[in-house]
Amino acid sequence: MDVLLWGIAPYVSMAVLIGGLIWRYRYDQFGWTTRSSQLYESRLLRIGSPLFHFGILAVVAGHFFGLVIPMSWTEAVGMSQDFYHFNALFVGGIAGIGTLGGIAILIYRRRKTGPVFMATTRNDKMMYVVLAAAIVFGLWTTLASVFLGGHGHNYRETVAPWFRSLFIFQPDIASMAAAPFSFHLHTLVGMLLFVIWPFTRLVHAFTAPLHYLFRPYIVYRSRDRRGSGSSPSRRGWAPVGTPDRDNRRR
C-alpha cells in the first residue's frame, strides 16, 4: 500500500495534471476561464476573492520553502529549528486561516446568491469540496500537531525528503510512510486536487498573460473635429496579441 500511495500515485496524479492541461488547451480553449460571476454579485467577491488568492499564494510559498529547501540549508545560514517552526506556525497559520476564510466567503456567496448558485455546476461543487478539504487538512497539520503534540512533527525529515525524491524518480517511500496520518491525508487530498485541476475552473491558474509585458501602450486619441483626418501613424513596436493600430483607431 505504501508503494502504491507514495511511489506510484504521485506520478499518476502529475501525468493526469499535465495530460489534462494539454488536452484542455487543445480542445477546450473557450472553456479555459473562471466563468466570472462578478456581474451577479460583487460585494462579497471583493472581500473573498483577494483574501483567498493572496492567502493561497502565501500557502504555496510556504510549501515551497518547507518542502523544496533542505533543512541543512537553513541551518547553514543560522536558522534554528525552533525559529523555523515558530515562523512556519505563525506565517503558515495566518496564511491558512486567511485562505480558509476567503474560500468560506466564496462558498457562502455562491450558495446564497441566486444567480451565482444557478450558474454553479456539479463540477464546481466537487472542486470546492476538494479545495476546501485540502486547505482544512493543511491547516490541521500546521496547527493541531503543535497544540496537541508539543513541537509537533518535523515534516522536513519525512515529507520533504520524499517530495524532493520524486523529482529524481527515486521516491523515498519509507520517509513518507513514517509521517503522521494527518500529513498522509493532506497529501492524498492534494494529489486528488491535482487530478481534477485541469477539468475545473482552477485551470485559469496556469494562464499567464505574458504578452502584456511586451505589448505597446494603447494610446487613445480624440477624433479630429476639423475633418482633416486622423494624425499620421508613427513607427513603433509591433503589436503582440493585439489588433493592429489601424484597427484600433477605427
Backbone torsions as a table, in degrees:
resi	resn	phi	psi	omega
1	MET	NA	-40.4	178.1
2	ASP	-61.9	-40.0	178.2
3	VAL	-62.9	-41.2	-179.5
4	LEU	-66.1	-44.7	-174.6
5	LEU	-76.3	-41.5	-171.1
6	TRP	-110.8	-4.0	178.0
7	GLY	-115.8	-25.0	-177.0
8	ILE	-114.6	-46.8	-175.8
9	ALA	-57.0	-39.2	179.2
10	PRO	-59.9	-40.1	-179.6
11	TYR	-72.5	-34.5	176.1
12	VAL	-63.5	-45.1	-179.7
13	SER	-64.2	-39.4	178.3
14	MET	-68.5	-36.2	178.1
15	ALA	-65.5	-41.9	177.5
16	VAL	-65.8	-40.4	179.1
17	LEU	-61.5	-51.1	-177.3
18	ILE	-68.7	-46.4	178.6
19	GLY	-63.0	-39.0	178.5
20	GLY	-65.8	-39.2	177.7
21	LEU	-64.4	-41.7	178.3
22	ILE	-64.2	-45.1	179.3
23	TRP	-62.0	-44.9	-178.3
24	ARG	-63.2	-39.8	-178.6
25	TYR	-68.8	-36.1	-176.4
26	ARG	-79.7	-33.9	-171.3
27	TYR	-117.9	-5.1	-178.2
28	ASP	-145.3	49.4	-179.0
29	GLN	-65.9	-32.9	178.4
30	PHE	-69.5	-22.7	177.5
31	GLY	-91.5	0.0	-179.6
32	TRP	-79.7	77.8	-172.6
33	THR	-158.3	162.7	176.3
34	THR	-83.0	-8.2	-173.6
35	ARG	50.7	63.0	-174.0
36	SER	-56.6	139.7	178.0
37	SER	-116.3	21.8	-177.8
38	GLN	-61.8	-29.2	179.6
39	LEU	-61.7	-31.5	-176.3
40	TYR	-83.0	-35.3	-178.1
41	GLU	-159.3	131.1	-176.0
42	SER	-124.0	-19.3	-174.7
43	ARG	-65.0	-54.5	178.7
44	LEU	-68.1	-32.6	-179.7
45	LEU	-63.9	-37.5	179.7
46	ARG	-65.4	-22.7	178.6
47	ILE	-92.9	-51.4	-173.2
48	GLY	-70.9	-39.1	-175.7
49	SER	-65.8	-51.6	177.3
50	PRO	-62.4	-38.1	-179.7
51	LEU	-61.6	-43.0	179.9
52	PHE	-70.1	-47.4	-173.7
53	HIS	-68.3	-44.5	177.8
54	PHE	-67.8	-35.7	177.5
55	GLY	-65.0	-42.8	-178.1
56	ILE	-69.2	-31.4	175.1
57	LEU	-64.3	-41.2	177.1
58	ALA	-66.0	-37.6	178.5
59	VAL	-64.4	-44.3	178.9
60	VAL	-62.2	-42.6	178.4
61	ALA	-62.0	-40.4	177.8
62	GLY	-64.5	-40.3	177.1
63	HIS	-63.8	-40.7	179.5
64	PHE	-63.0	-45.5	-178.1
65	PHE	-64.8	-40.1	-175.9
66	GLY	-80.8	-31.3	-174.3
67	LEU	-98.6	-33.9	-174.2
68	VAL	-89.7	-40.0	-177.6
69	ILE	-84.0	118.5	-178.2
70	PRO	-64.1	154.3	179.7
71	MET	-63.2	-32.6	-179.3
72	SER	-65.3	-28.5	-179.9
73	TRP	-70.2	-44.9	180.0
74	THR	-68.0	-34.8	176.7
75	GLU	-67.5	-33.0	-179.1
76	ALA	-66.5	-28.0	179.2
77	VAL	-94.8	9.4	174.6
78	GLY	90.6	14.3	179.1
79	MET	-91.6	113.2	-179.4
80	SER	-74.2	162.7	179.5
81	GLN	-67.0	-37.2	178.3
82	ASP	-62.7	-42.5	179.3
83	PHE	-66.3	-40.6	179.2
84	TYR	-63.2	-46.4	-178.0
85	HIS	-66.5	-34.4	176.9
86	PHE	-63.5	-45.4	178.9
87	ASN	-66.7	-39.4	178.5
88	ALA	-62.5	-40.3	179.2
89	LEU	-70.2	-45.4	-175.9
90	PHE	-70.2	-56.9	-177.4
91	VAL	-69.5	-44.6	-180.0
92	GLY	-64.0	-36.5	178.0
93	GLY	-65.3	-44.5	178.6
94	ILE	-62.9	-45.5	-179.6
95	ALA	-63.4	-42.4	-179.5
96	GLY	-66.6	-43.1	179.0
97	ILE	-65.7	-41.0	177.5
98	GLY	-62.9	-43.1	178.6
99	THR	-64.2	-43.3	179.4
100	LEU	-65.0	-40.7	176.7
101	GLY	-63.6	-39.6	179.3
102	GLY	-64.0	-45.9	-178.8
103	ILE	-70.8	-29.3	176.0
104	ALA	-64.8	-40.4	177.2
105	ILE	-65.4	-41.6	-179.3
106	LEU	-66.3	-39.2	178.0
107	ILE	-67.8	-43.1	177.6
108	TYR	-59.7	-44.9	179.3
109	ARG	-61.8	-41.9	-178.1
110	ARG	-69.0	-30.5	-178.2
111	ARG	-83.3	-36.0	-172.9
112	LYS	-94.1	-17.3	178.5
113	THR	-93.1	113.1	-172.2
114	GLY	-51.0	-57.4	-178.3
115	PRO	-61.9	-34.9	178.9
116	VAL	-68.4	-41.2	179.1
117	PHE	-65.6	-37.4	178.8
118	MET	-65.3	-28.7	179.9
119	ALA	-87.4	1.5	-178.5
120	THR	-86.6	125.1	-179.4
121	THR	-95.3	169.3	174.8
122	ARG	-61.6	-34.6	176.5
123	ASN	-59.5	-43.3	178.6
124	ASP	-63.4	-43.0	-178.7
125	LYS	-62.7	-42.8	177.9
126	MET	-63.1	-41.1	-179.4
127	MET	-62.7	-43.0	-179.9
128	TYR	-64.7	-39.2	-179.8
129	VAL	-64.1	-48.3	-178.0
130	VAL	-67.7	-41.8	-179.9
131	LEU	-64.4	-44.6	178.4
132	ALA	-64.3	-38.6	178.6
133	ALA	-63.7	-41.6	178.6
134	ALA	-62.0	-40.4	179.7
135	ILE	-68.3	-44.5	-178.8
136	VAL	-62.9	-47.7	-178.8
137	PHE	-67.7	-33.8	176.0
138	GLY	-65.9	-41.5	177.1
139	LEU	-66.3	-34.9	177.2
140	TRP	-61.7	-47.0	180.0
141	THR	-64.5	-27.5	-178.8
142	THR	-79.0	-42.6	-172.0
143	LEU	-99.1	-48.9	-171.5
144	ALA	-63.9	-39.6	-177.2
145	SER	-64.7	-30.3	179.4
146	VAL	-75.6	-48.8	-175.9
147	PHE	-72.1	-27.1	-177.8
148	LEU	-97.7	-15.7	-175.0
149	GLY	-138.1	40.5	177.2
150	GLY	71.0	-117.2	-179.8
151	HIS	-82.8	-6.0	177.5
152	GLY	78.6	178.4	-178.5
153	HIS	-82.8	136.5	177.8
154	ASN	-87.3	92.2	-177.3
155	TYR	-68.0	-13.9	179.0
156	ARG	-73.0	-9.5	176.4
157	GLU	-101.9	-8.8	-178.2
158	THR	-127.2	-67.6	-174.6
159	VAL	-66.6	-43.7	-176.7
160	ALA	-63.4	-47.2	176.5
161	PRO	-60.1	-39.3	176.6
162	TRP	-62.0	-43.9	-179.0
163	PHE	-61.8	-46.1	-179.3
164	ARG	-67.7	-31.5	-179.1
165	SER	-68.2	-21.7	179.6
166	LEU	-64.8	-31.4	-175.7
167	PHE	-76.0	-16.9	175.9
168	ILE	-106.1	11.8	175.8
169	PHE	58.4	35.6	173.0
170	GLN	-135.0	69.5	-173.1
171	PRO	-59.1	128.5	178.7
172	ASP	-84.9	79.7	-173.3
173	ILE	-64.3	-37.8	-177.4
174	ALA	-62.8	-38.3	-179.8
175	SER	-64.6	-45.2	-179.3
176	MET	-68.5	-36.3	179.5
177	ALA	-64.9	-24.1	-179.5
178	ALA	-81.5	-9.6	-179.9
179	ALA	-74.1	155.7	178.8
180	PRO	-65.3	165.8	-177.2
181	PHE	-61.5	-35.6	-178.6
182	SER	-61.4	-37.7	177.2
183	PHE	-71.3	-35.5	175.7
184	HIS	-61.1	-46.3	-177.1
185	LEU	-64.8	-44.1	178.9
186	HIS	-61.8	-40.7	-179.8
187	THR	-67.3	-41.9	179.8
188	LEU	-65.1	-42.2	177.5
189	VAL	-65.5	-36.9	176.4
190	GLY	-62.1	-41.6	177.4
191	MET	-65.3	-39.5	176.0
192	LEU	-62.1	-38.1	177.7
193	LEU	-62.5	-40.7	177.4
194	PHE	-64.4	-34.6	-179.0
195	VAL	-65.7	-42.7	-176.8
196	ILE	-87.5	-11.0	-173.3
197	TRP	-52.4	-50.5	-174.9
198	PRO	-65.8	-17.1	-172.9
199	PHE	-105.3	12.6	179.5
200	THR	-126.3	-179.6	178.0
201	ARG	-69.6	-11.1	176.3
202	LEU	-63.8	-13.1	-178.6
203	VAL	-60.0	-22.3	-178.3
204	HIS	-65.0	-16.2	179.0
205	ALA	-65.9	-20.7	179.5
206	PHE	-93.8	9.8	178.0
207	THR	-99.8	118.4	178.6
208	ALA	-124.0	111.4	-179.2
209	PRO	-73.7	67.7	-174.7
210	LEU	-65.9	-26.2	-178.4
211	HIS	-68.3	-15.6	176.0
212	TYR	-64.2	-25.5	-179.4
213	LEU	-72.5	-20.5	-172.8
214	PHE	-119.2	-1.3	-179.7
215	ARG	-75.4	150.7	177.6
216	PRO	-71.9	159.5	176.3
217	TYR	-65.0	145.1	175.2
218	ILE	-92.7	119.7	-177.4
219	VAL	-106.2	122.9	178.4
220	TYR	-96.9	127.3	179.8
221	ARG	-121.0	145.3	176.2
222	SER	-76.1	156.3	178.1
223	ARG	-68.5	148.5	177.9
224	ASP	-79.9	104.9	-175.7
225	ARG	-71.6	-17.1	-178.7
226	ARG	-81.2	-5.7	175.3
227	GLY	80.6	14.8	-177.5
228	SER	-87.0	3.5	179.0
229	GLY	91.7	174.1	-178.3
230	SER	-77.6	160.2	-179.3
231	SER	-69.9	150.8	-178.4
232	PRO	-64.1	145.7	-179.0
233	SER	-73.8	152.9	178.0
234	ARG	-112.6	157.2	175.2
235	ARG	-73.7	140.5	-179.0
236	GLY	-163.4	-166.1	179.5
237	TRP	-63.4	146.6	172.9
238	ALA	-74.3	133.3	-178.0
239	PRO	-65.4	143.2	179.1
240	VAL	-120.1	112.9	177.5
241	GLY	72.0	16.5	-179.1
242	THR	-134.4	159.9	176.1
243	PRO	-63.0	158.3	179.7
244	ASP	-71.0	167.5	-173.2
245	ARG	-63.7	-37.6	-178.9
246	ASP	-61.4	-41.6	178.5
247	ASN	-65.4	-36.3	179.2
248	ARG	-65.2	-39.7	-179.6
249	ARG	-68.3	-34.5	179.1
250	ARG	-73.9	NA	NA
